[in-house]
């Protein structure tokens, strides 16, 4: 087998693995919040200003 063909096959397999991993990660549910989305913030004590008419 030609060395160039082996390199191309290995790169192709690596690309398939990478894309499959990206798809799998985008479809699985996240266990927690790792970003600054404020999903754990308690907004019950925040006063909303009333509009004067």
N, CA, C and O atoms as a CHARMM CRD file, in Angstrom:
* protein
*
  212
    1    1 UNK  N      0.84400  -1.18000   0.00000 PROA 1      0.00000
    2    1 UNK  CA     0.00000   0.00000   0.00000 PROA 1      0.00000
    3    1 UNK  C      0.89100   1.24600   0.00000 PROA 1      0.00000
    4    1 UNK  O      1.94800   1.27100   0.63000 PROA 1      0.00000
    5    2 UNK  N      0.45400   2.24700  -0.69900 PROA 2      0.00000
    6    2 UNK  CA     1.19900   3.48700  -0.83100 PROA 2      0.00000
    7    2 UNK  C      1.09800   4.31700   0.45400 PROA 2      0.00000
    8    2 UNK  O      0.02900   4.36300   1.06300 PROA 2      0.00000
    9    3 UNK  N      2.16900   4.96400   0.87600 PROA 3      0.00000
   10    3 UNK  CA     2.18100   5.77000   2.09800 PROA 3      0.00000
   11    3 UNK  C      1.21400   6.94700   2.00900 PROA 3      0.00000
   12    3 UNK  O      0.60700   7.33600   3.00600 PROA 3      0.00000
   13    4 UNK  N      1.07500   7.51000   0.81100 PROA 4      0.00000
   14    4 UNK  CA     0.14200   8.62600   0.64000 PROA 4      0.00000
   15    4 UNK  C     -1.29400   8.17200   0.85300 PROA 4      0.00000
   16    4 UNK  O     -2.09500   8.90200   1.43700 PROA 4      0.00000
   17    5 UNK  N     -1.62600   6.97900   0.38800 PROA 5      0.00000
   18    5 UNK  CA    -2.96900   6.44600   0.57300 PROA 5      0.00000
   19    5 UNK  C     -3.25200   6.18400   2.04500 PROA 5      0.00000
   20    5 UNK  O     -4.35800   6.43400   2.52300 PROA 5      0.00000
   21    6 UNK  N     -2.27000   5.69000   2.75300 PROA 6      0.00000
   22    6 UNK  CA    -2.43900   5.45100   4.19700 PROA 6      0.00000
   23    6 UNK  C     -2.67500   6.75700   4.93000 PROA 6      0.00000
   24    6 UNK  O     -3.53600   6.82500   5.80700 PROA 6      0.00000
   25    7 UNK  N     -1.92900   7.79000   4.58800 PROA 7      0.00000
   26    7 UNK  CA    -2.10400   9.10000   5.23300 PROA 7      0.00000
   27    7 UNK  C     -3.49100   9.66600   4.93500 PROA 7      0.00000
   28    7 UNK  O     -4.13900  10.20800   5.83000 PROA 7      0.00000
   29    8 UNK  N     -3.94900   9.54900   3.70600 PROA 8      0.00000
   30    8 UNK  CA    -5.27300  10.05800   3.33100 PROA 8      0.00000
   31    8 UNK  C     -6.36300   9.29300   4.07200 PROA 8      0.00000
   32    8 UNK  O     -7.32700   9.89600   4.54400 PROA 8      0.00000
   33    9 UNK  N     -6.22500   7.98300   4.18100 PROA 9      0.00000
   34    9 UNK  CA    -7.22000   7.17500   4.89900 PROA 9      0.00000
   35    9 UNK  C     -7.24000   7.55000   6.37400 PROA 9      0.00000
   36    9 UNK  O     -8.31700   7.67100   6.95900 PROA 9      0.00000
   37   10 UNK  N     -6.07600   7.73600   6.98900 PROA 10     0.00000
   38   10 UNK  CA    -6.02200   8.14100   8.40000 PROA 10     0.00000
   39   10 UNK  C     -6.64500   9.51600   8.62200 PROA 10     0.00000
   40   10 UNK  O     -7.36100   9.71600   9.60300 PROA 10     0.00000
   41   11 UNK  N     -6.38400  10.45700   7.73200 PROA 11     0.00000
   42   11 UNK  CA    -6.99800  11.78300   7.84700 PROA 11     0.00000
   43   11 UNK  C     -8.51500  11.70800   7.66800 PROA 11     0.00000
   44   11 UNK  O     -9.26000  12.41100   8.35000 PROA 11     0.00000
   45   12 UNK  N     -8.96000  10.86700   6.76500 PROA 12     0.00000
   46   12 UNK  CA   -10.39500  10.70300   6.54500 PROA 12     0.00000
   47   12 UNK  C    -11.07600  10.10800   7.77700 PROA 12     0.00000
   48   12 UNK  O    -12.14700  10.56400   8.17800 PROA 12     0.00000
   49   13 UNK  N    -10.46000   9.09900   8.37000 PROA 13     0.00000
   50   13 UNK  CA   -11.01200   8.48800   9.58300 PROA 13     0.00000
   51   13 UNK  C    -11.02500   9.49500  10.73200 PROA 13     0.00000
   52   13 UNK  O    -11.98700   9.54700  11.49900 PROA 13     0.00000
   53   14 UNK  N     -9.97700  10.28500  10.85500 PROA 14     0.00000
   54   14 UNK  CA    -9.92500  11.30500  11.91100 PROA 14     0.00000
   55   14 UNK  C    -11.00900  12.35600  11.70400 PROA 14     0.00000
   56   14 UNK  O    -11.62000  12.81200  12.67100 PROA 14     0.00000
   57   15 UNK  N    -11.25300  12.74400  10.45400 PROA 15     0.00000
   58   15 UNK  CA   -12.29800  13.73100  10.17500 PROA 15     0.00000
   59   15 UNK  C    -13.67600  13.16500  10.48500 PROA 15     0.00000
   60   15 UNK  O    -14.51800  13.87000  11.04000 PROA 15     0.00000
   61   16 UNK  N    -13.92000  11.91100  10.13800 PROA 16     0.00000
   62   16 UNK  CA   -15.20800  11.26400  10.44600 PROA 16     0.00000
   63   16 UNK  C    -15.40500  11.20100  11.95700 PROA 16     0.00000
   64   16 UNK  O    -16.49600  11.48500  12.45100 PROA 16     0.00000
   65   17 UNK  N    -14.36300  10.83200  12.69200 PROA 17     0.00000
   66   17 UNK  CA   -14.44200  10.77100  14.15200 PROA 17     0.00000
   67   17 UNK  C    -14.74000  12.14900  14.73400 PROA 17     0.00000
   68   17 UNK  O    -15.57100  12.26700  15.63500 PROA 17     0.00000
   69   18 UNK  N    -14.07900  13.18600  14.24000 PROA 18     0.00000
   70   18 UNK  CA   -14.26600  14.54500  14.74000 PROA 18     0.00000
   71   18 UNK  C    -15.69500  15.03700  14.49500 PROA 18     0.00000
   72   18 UNK  O    -16.31900  15.59300  15.39800 PROA 18     0.00000
   73   19 UNK  N    -16.20900  14.84100  13.29800 PROA 19     0.00000
   74   19 UNK  CA   -17.57000  15.28800  12.98200 PROA 19     0.00000
   75   19 UNK  C    -18.59000  14.48200  13.78900 PROA 19     0.00000
   76   19 UNK  O    -19.57100  15.04100  14.28100 PROA 19     0.00000
   77   20 UNK  N    -18.36800  13.19400  13.92400 PROA 20     0.00000
   78   20 UNK  CA   -19.27500  12.37500  14.73100 PROA 20     0.00000
   79   20 UNK  C    -19.29400  12.81100  16.18000 PROA 20     0.00000
   80   20 UNK  O    -20.34800  12.81400  16.81600 PROA 20     0.00000
   81   21 UNK  N    -18.13900  13.17700  16.70700 PROA 21     0.00000
   82   21 UNK  CA   -18.06500  13.66400  18.08900 PROA 21     0.00000
   83   21 UNK  C    -18.79600  14.99200  18.25200 PROA 21     0.00000
   84   21 UNK  O    -19.47100  15.20800  19.25900 PROA 21     0.00000
   85   22 UNK  N    -18.66900  15.87800  17.27400 PROA 22     0.00000
   86   22 UNK  CA   -19.38000  17.15700  17.32400 PROA 22     0.00000
   87   22 UNK  C    -20.89200  16.94500  17.30200 PROA 22     0.00000
   88   22 UNK  O    -21.61900  17.58700  18.06000 PROA 22     0.00000
   89   23 UNK  N    -21.36100  16.06000  16.45100 PROA 23     0.00000
   90   23 UNK  CA   -22.79900  15.78300  16.36700 PROA 23     0.00000
   91   23 UNK  C    -23.28400  15.15600  17.66000 PROA 23     0.00000
   92   23 UNK  O    -24.34300  15.52800  18.16600 PROA 23     0.00000
   93   24 UNK  N    -22.53500  14.21800  18.20000 PROA 24     0.00000
   94   24 UNK  CA   -22.93100  13.56500  19.45100 PROA 24     0.00000
   95   24 UNK  C    -23.01000  14.56400  20.60100 PROA 24     0.00000
   96   24 UNK  O    -23.95300  14.52900  21.39200 PROA 24     0.00000
   97   25 UNK  N    -22.02500  15.45200  20.69800 PROA 25     0.00000
   98   25 UNK  CA   -22.03600  16.44700  21.77400 PROA 25     0.00000
   99   25 UNK  C    -23.17900  17.44300  21.62300 PROA 25     0.00000
  100   25 UNK  O    -23.71300  17.91700  22.62500 PROA 25     0.00000
  101   26 UNK  N    -23.56100  17.76700  20.40700 PROA 26     0.00000
  102   26 UNK  CA   -24.64700  18.72700  20.21900 PROA 26     0.00000
  103   26 UNK  C    -26.00500  18.10300  20.50200 PROA 26     0.00000
  104   26 UNK  O    -26.95900  18.82300  20.79500 PROA 26     0.00000
  105   27 UNK  N    -26.11200  16.77900  20.42100 PROA 27     0.00000
  106   27 UNK  CA   -27.39800  16.12200  20.64100 PROA 27     0.00000
  107   27 UNK  C    -27.59500  15.63200  22.06700 PROA 27     0.00000
  108   27 UNK  O    -28.73200  15.38200  22.46600 PROA 27     0.00000
  109   28 UNK  N    -26.54300  15.48700  22.84100 PROA 28     0.00000
  110   28 UNK  CA   -26.68100  15.00900  24.20800 PROA 28     0.00000
  111   28 UNK  C    -27.03100  16.16700  25.14000 PROA 28     0.00000
  112   28 UNK  O    -26.64300  17.31300  24.91200 PROA 28     0.00000
  113   29 UNK  N    -27.76700  15.83900  26.18500 PROA 29     0.00000
  114   29 UNK  CA   -28.18100  16.85100  27.15500 PROA 29     0.00000
  115   29 UNK  C    -27.00700  17.21200  28.05700 PROA 29     0.00000
  116   29 UNK  O    -26.19000  16.36000  28.40700 PROA 29     0.00000
  117   30 UNK  N    -26.93800  18.45600  28.41700 PROA 30     0.00000
  118   30 UNK  CA   -25.87600  18.90800  29.30400 PROA 30     0.00000
  119   30 UNK  C    -26.30400  18.67300  30.74500 PROA 30     0.00000
  120   30 UNK  O    -27.47700  18.82600  31.08500 PROA 30     0.00000
  121   31 UNK  N    -25.35200  18.30300  31.58600 PROA 31     0.00000
  122   31 UNK  CA   -25.65400  18.00200  32.97700 PROA 31     0.00000
  123   31 UNK  C    -25.70800  19.25000  33.84000 PROA 31     0.00000
  124   31 UNK  O    -26.39600  19.26700  34.86200 PROA 31     0.00000
  125   32 UNK  N    -25.01200  20.26700  33.45400 PROA 32     0.00000
  126   32 UNK  CA   -24.96100  21.46000  34.27700 PROA 32     0.00000
  127   32 UNK  C    -24.72100  22.68500  33.44600 PROA 32     0.00000
  128   32 UNK  O    -24.61700  22.62500  32.22000 PROA 32     0.00000
  129   33 UNK  N    -24.63800  23.77100  34.11700 PROA 33     0.00000
  130   33 UNK  CA   -24.44200  25.03100  33.42300 PROA 33     0.00000
  131   33 UNK  C    -22.97100  25.40600  33.51900 PROA 33     0.00000
  132   33 UNK  O    -22.45600  25.64400  34.61200 PROA 33     0.00000
  133   34 UNK  N    -22.31200  25.45700  32.40500 PROA 34     0.00000
  134   34 UNK  CA   -20.90500  25.80700  32.40600 PROA 34     0.00000
  135   34 UNK  C    -20.64900  27.20500  31.89100 PROA 34     0.00000
  136   34 UNK  O    -19.50900  27.66800  31.89800 PROA 34     0.00000
  137   35 UNK  N    -21.69500  27.88700  31.44300 PROA 35     0.00000
  138   35 UNK  CA   -21.53200  29.22400  30.90300 PROA 35     0.00000
  139   35 UNK  C    -22.23000  30.23500  31.80200 PROA 35     0.00000
  140   35 UNK  O    -22.78000  29.87300  32.84200 PROA 35     0.00000
  141   36 UNK  N    -22.20700  31.47000  31.40900 PROA 36     0.00000
  142   36 UNK  CA   -22.83100  32.53400  32.19600 PROA 36     0.00000
  143   36 UNK  C    -24.26600  32.75800  31.72500 PROA 36     0.00000
  144   36 UNK  O    -24.60700  33.85100  31.27300 PROA 36     0.00000
  145   37 UNK  N    -25.10800  31.72900  31.83000 PROA 37     0.00000
  146   37 UNK  CA   -26.48800  31.85700  31.34900 PROA 37     0.00000
  147   37 UNK  C    -27.45700  32.28800  32.44700 PROA 37     0.00000
  148   37 UNK  O    -28.62700  32.54400  32.16100 PROA 37     0.00000
  149   38 UNK  N    -27.00200  32.37400  33.68200 PROA 38     0.00000
  150   38 UNK  CA   -27.79200  32.81700  34.82700 PROA 38     0.00000
  151   38 UNK  C    -29.00100  31.92400  35.08400 PROA 38     0.00000
  152   38 UNK  O    -30.04700  32.40800  35.51700 PROA 38     0.00000
  153   39 UNK  N    -28.86800  30.63600  34.82400 PROA 39     0.00000
  154   39 UNK  CA   -30.00000  29.73300  35.04100 PROA 39     0.00000
  155   39 UNK  C    -30.20500  29.43200  36.51900 PROA 39     0.00000
  156   39 UNK  O    -31.27500  28.95500  36.89700 PROA 39     0.00000
  157   40 UNK  N    -29.22200  29.69300  37.36000 PROA 40     0.00000
  158   40 UNK  CA   -29.35700  29.42700  38.77900 PROA 40     0.00000
  159   40 UNK  C    -29.60600  30.68000  39.59900 PROA 40     0.00000
  160   40 UNK  O    -29.49900  30.63100  40.82400 PROA 40     0.00000
  161   41 UNK  N    -29.93500  31.80200  38.96900 PROA 41     0.00000
  162   41 UNK  CA   -30.12600  33.06900  39.66700 PROA 41     0.00000
  163   41 UNK  C    -31.57100  33.18400  40.13000 PROA 41     0.00000
  164   41 UNK  O    -32.49600  32.86300  39.38400 PROA 41     0.00000
  165   42 UNK  N    -31.76200  33.64400  41.36700 PROA 42     0.00000
  166   42 UNK  CA   -33.10000  33.83700  41.92400 PROA 42     0.00000
  167   42 UNK  C    -33.53900  35.27000  41.64900 PROA 42     0.00000
  168   42 UNK  O    -32.99100  36.21200  42.22200 PROA 42     0.00000
  169   43 UNK  N    -34.52300  35.43500  40.77900 PROA 43     0.00000
  170   43 UNK  CA   -35.02200  36.75900  40.41300 PROA 43     0.00000
  171   43 UNK  C    -36.24100  37.18400  41.23800 PROA 43     0.00000
  172   43 UNK  O    -36.85900  38.20300  40.93000 PROA 43     0.00000
  173   44 UNK  N    -36.59900  36.42600  42.27900 PROA 44     0.00000
  174   44 UNK  CA   -37.81400  36.73000  43.03700 PROA 44     0.00000
  175   44 UNK  C    -37.69400  38.00000  43.87800 PROA 44     0.00000
  176   44 UNK  O    -38.72200  38.59500  44.20000 PROA 44     0.00000
  177   45 UNK  N    -36.49800  38.44400  44.24600 PROA 45     0.00000
  178   45 UNK  CA   -36.32500  39.62700  45.09500 PROA 45     0.00000
  179   45 UNK  C    -36.05600  40.89400  44.30200 PROA 45     0.00000
  180   45 UNK  O    -35.80200  41.94300  44.89300 PROA 45     0.00000
  181   46 UNK  N    -36.10600  40.82100  42.99100 PROA 46     0.00000
  182   46 UNK  CA   -35.87000  41.99100  42.15800 PROA 46     0.00000
  183   46 UNK  C    -37.17400  42.74600  41.98400 PROA 46     0.00000
  184   46 UNK  O    -38.19200  42.17100  41.59900 PROA 46     0.00000
  185   47 UNK  N    -37.13500  44.04900  42.27400 PROA 47     0.00000
  186   47 UNK  CA   -38.33600  44.87100  42.14900 PROA 47     0.00000
  187   47 UNK  C    -38.45400  45.40600  40.72300 PROA 47     0.00000
  188   47 UNK  O    -37.49200  45.91200  40.14600 PROA 47     0.00000
  189   48 UNK  N    -39.65500  45.28000  40.17900 PROA 48     0.00000
  190   48 UNK  CA   -39.91300  45.76200  38.82000 PROA 48     0.00000
  191   48 UNK  C    -40.52400  47.15900  38.93200 PROA 48     0.00000
  192   48 UNK  O    -41.54300  47.32400  39.60300 PROA 48     0.00000
  193   49 UNK  N    -39.93300  48.16100  38.29900 PROA 49     0.00000
  194   49 UNK  CA   -40.50500  49.50500  38.38100 PROA 49     0.00000
  195   49 UNK  C    -41.86800  49.55400  37.70000 PROA 49     0.00000
  196   49 UNK  O    -42.07500  48.94700  36.64900 PROA 49     0.00000
  197   50 UNK  N    -42.79500  50.29000  38.31800 PROA 50     0.00000
  198   50 UNK  CA   -44.13300  50.44400  37.76500 PROA 50     0.00000
  199   50 UNK  C    -44.16200  51.61500  36.80600 PROA 50     0.00000
  200   50 UNK  O    -43.55200  52.65600  37.05100 PROA 50     0.00000
  201   51 UNK  N    -44.86600  51.43400  35.73300 PROA 51     0.00000
  202   51 UNK  CA   -44.98800  52.50900  34.73700 PROA 51     0.00000
  203   51 UNK  C    -46.06700  53.49900  35.20100 PROA 51     0.00000
  204   51 UNK  O    -47.18700  53.09900  35.52000 PROA 51     0.00000
  205   52 UNK  N    -45.71800  54.80300  35.23600 PROA 52     0.00000
  206   52 UNK  CA   -46.68500  55.83900  35.61200 PROA 52     0.00000
  207   52 UNK  C    -47.48800  56.25300  34.39600 PROA 52     0.00000
  208   52 UNK  O    -46.94700  56.42000  33.30300 PROA 52     0.00000
  209   53 UNK  N    -48.79300  56.41700  34.60000 PROA 53     0.00000
  210   53 UNK  CA   -49.65100  56.82200  33.47700 PROA 53     0.00000
  211   53 UNK  C    -50.16000  58.21100  33.66700 PROA 53     0.00000
  212   53 UNK  O    -50.89700  58.71900  32.82200 PROA 53     0.00000
